Amino acid sequence: LNTSYALTVCRIEPENNVHLILEAFSEYKSLNIVIIGNWSNSQYGRKLKEKFSQFGNIFLLDPIYEQKTLNQIRSNCYIYIHGHSAGGTNPSLVEAMYLGLPIMAYDVQYNRETTQGKALYFKDKNELIKLLKKVDEEQLQTIAHSMFEVAKNNYIWEKIAEQYSRLF
């Protein structure tokens, strides 16, 4: 039994590319995916849950708001997959970075900036599958270490407060 899993935590919205991630994992069955989100809040979420719940490697969980439980699930994942394609610096991405998780992120400028270009990036289902197939343990450890270092050096209240202070 393969207990390794990729993880995504997000609002179940089209701009978070949940459909793309699910399509990739419905074809790439060598790794489990756990997606935590608000499946019942929209037609988009309900349709995806109905379509992809039948796959043995896909686990669709309702929102978990208890931070300790969420961090436990996060910190035990093999890869964190971040599908957000709109917005700015995303809290769930920064939290995953702080936990020192290897990250595969949707390829948009602000995800590259947040991770300082040190994560792995995908634009579509096929690129995500290709990344999953070729990534190795050593590469994942390097990315995980880089993510923690970037978070520790950039996303701290002292530094953020100082930047706001300069701005005003």
N, C-alpha and C positions, 0 to 999 in steps of 0.2 A: 504494500500500500504506500503510495507516494503522498506524504503529508506536507510537502512543500507547497506554498501557495503564493501567488501574486495577489496584491491587494490594491483596491481603489476605494477611496472614501470621498463621496461627493453628493451634491444635489443631482438628482436624476433629470438632467436637462440636455437638450441636443448640443448646446455649446460646450458641454463637458465630454462629448464624444463617447458616451457610454455604449452606443450602438456599435461603434468602430471596435472598441475593446472586446465587447461580447462576440462580435463576428470573428475577430481574430482567435479568441479562445474556443469558439465552437469548431474551428478548424484545427487549431494547435492544442491537442488534447493531452500533451505530455506534462502539462503543468495545470494545477488547479488555479482558479481565480475566485476571490471573494470580493464582492462589491457591496459596500454598505451605503445605503441611501434611501431616499423617500420615494419608494416605488409606486405608492398608491396616490401620490399627489397630482399626477397628470396622466393623460392618455398615453403620452410617450413612455412613461415609466411602466404603466400597466401592460402595454403591448410588449415591451421588452421582457418584462418578467414572465409573461405568458409564453413568449416564443423561446426564451433561453433557459427556463427552469428545468427543462427536460434533459439537459446535458449533465452527465455525471461529474464533470470537472468544473462546473459553474455553480457557485453558491451566492445567492442574492439575499442579503440580509437587510432588515429594516434598520432605520437609524439607531445608532447607539450614542447616547448623549453623556454617558458616564465616562469621563475622561480616562480614568484608571483602566477600565475595561478596554476602551478604544486603543489606548497606548499599548496594552498587552497584546492585542490582536495585531496592531501595527508592528511592534518590535519583533514579533515572531515571523513576519512574512519574509519571503525569499527576495521579492522585488516589489517596489511600490510603483504603481502605474498612475501617472497623472495626466488625465485627458483634457484638462481645461484649455479652452482656446480663446476665452474672452476675459477681460478684467486686468488686474495688476498682479502684485505679489500676493500669492494665495496662501492663506493661513495653513491649510491642510498640507500644502507642499513644504512650507517652512517647518511644520511640525515633523513631517517625515524626514526632512534633512537633519533636524536636531536629534532624531532617534538614530541617525547614522545608517539610513536605509539606502540601498542602491536604487536609483530612480531612473525610470524610463518615462519621458515626458513628451506630450504633444509638442510638435516643433513650431512654436511661435516665439516671437522675440522676447516677450516678458518671461517666459519659462526659461529661455536660455540665459537671460540676465539674472534671474533669481538664483539659478544653479551655476552661474558663471561659466556656462558652456561645458561643465564637467559631468553632466548626466548623459544618458543616451536619449536620442530623439527620434520620433516617428511622425509621419504625416498621414499615413493611411494604414489600413488593415494589413496589407502585405509587408510594409516596412516593419510593423510591430512584430509580425510572425517571424520575419527574417532576424530581427534583434533577439527574440526569444530563442531561436534555434542556434545562433552562433555565440551568444554570450557565455563566458566561462566563469568559474568560481573566483579566479584571481582578479579578473576584470571587475566583477561585482564588488569584491572587497575594496578595490581601489576607488571605485565610484562611491561606495558607502563612506569610506574615510574622507574623501573630498567633500561630500555633502555635509558631513558633520563639521568639518573645518570651515566651510563657507558660512554655514549657519552660525557657528560660534563666533566668527569674526565679523559678521555683518548684521545679524538679526538679534541684537541685544538692546535692551531699553536705553542703556546709557548712550550708545552710539546714535540711536534713533532720536532720542530727546535732544542730543547735541545738534543733529541735522535740522530738526524743527526749529531749534533756537536760532541757528544761523539763517534759516529761511525767513523767520520773522524779524 
